[in-house]
């Protein structure tokens, strides 16, 4: 909505007000959380796949 009406996104979440630190908005937070969840899901899938292959190899 900000980009449509103002032409820019308003940053509004300031973590450390006394230190010059980047200011975030909800879109930034959701993008980072999405990548973290995606990486975790990929790691879990890979781990399960490795265990399945190991079990299959050991049962032969």
Phi, psi and omega in degrees: 000318179299318182295325180288311187273327183255342182085003179204162178265134181271121175275134187219356179256107182254115185287306182240095184294332183277344181248143177287094183232148182304146178258139186246165168234174184297326179298318178300315182296315181293324178295314180295315178297322177299316178293322178295315179296318178299316179295319179296315179297320178296319179295318179294317178298316180297318179297315179295322179295319178296317178297318179298317179294322179294317178296318180297317180294321182287333181279349180283000000 
